[in-house]
């Protein structure tokens, strides 16, 4: 799924870095800044309804 989002027929996989930055790293940073996730947390990344979901393994 991530590979499909980050692939472009003209540029190949070059856009993948931007997809990872925008959809994963930026959103995870927001979770950390809001206090929902600690710096030392173990996070599982999943996809639900076409969106990335962060699951804090320490809360389970």
N, C-alpha and C positions, 0 to 999 in steps of 0.2 A: 504494500500500500504506500509506504513512504517512497519507494523507488518510483512508483507511478507519478506521485506528486512532484518529484524532483527531476524527472526526465523530460527533456525537450528534444524533438527530432533534429533540430538544427544544432543545438549546443550540447547534446548528449546529457551527461549527468552533472554538468557544471552547476545548474540551478539547485542541486541537492543541498549544497552547503547553506544556501539562503533559506530553503524550506526547513532545515534542521534548526537554524538560528531563529527564524520567525515562529515556527509552530511548537518547538520544544524548548529551546534554551530561554527565550524571552518569557514564555509562560511559566516555566519552572522558576525563573528569577522572581516573577511576581508572587508565586506561592511562597517562596522563601522570605521575601520582604514583608508579606502580609502576616507571617508567623504561622502559617498553616503547615509549613515544612521546616524542620530544623536543618542546620548545615550538615549534621552528621546522620541524617535520616537515610534509610534505605528506601528508595523509591522504585516502584514498578511502573513502567510506562505501558499503557494499553490504549486501544482505539475503541471508542464507543460512539455510535451514530455519526461516524465520520470525523470525530474530534479526538484529540489526544487527551487521555485522562491520567493523572498522576495518582497512584495509590501508595500511601505511606504504609510500608510493611510493618512498621513498629506499632501502628494502631490496630492491627488485626489480631 
